[in-house]
Amino acid sequence: MHFAFKWKHRDGSTIEFARGNWNSDDPEKTEWLKTQCAVSQPRSVIPVAIRFWLQQHCELIEFSGVSYRD
């Protein structure tokens, strides 16, 4: 099972996490998210810095659990 999340930042941009990848419609946010994942130790799905940032600046607007067949 894979999970997908989508948040709305207070500036109106969106942030998505799906299939282990972070994306945003704001290129600067996408770069920051990917950098935070790269430096996160230990490697977690949602690093602490990102989790804190999401809690402070974003609202969860979508969540889904998707089952993929191999």
Stockholm file with secondary structure:
# STOCKHOLM 1.0

chainA/1-70         MHFAFKWKHRDGSTIEFARGNWNSDDPEKTEWLKTQCAVSQPRSVIPVAIRFWLQQHCELIEFSGVSYRD
#=GR chainA/1-70 SS CEEEEEEEETTSCEEEEETTEEEESSHHHHHHHHHHHHHCSSCCSSCHHHHHHHHHHEEEEEEEEECCCC
#=GC SS_cons        CEEEEEEEETTSCEEEEETTEEEESSHHHHHHHHHHHHHCSSCCSSCHHHHHHHHHHEEEEEEEEECCCC
//
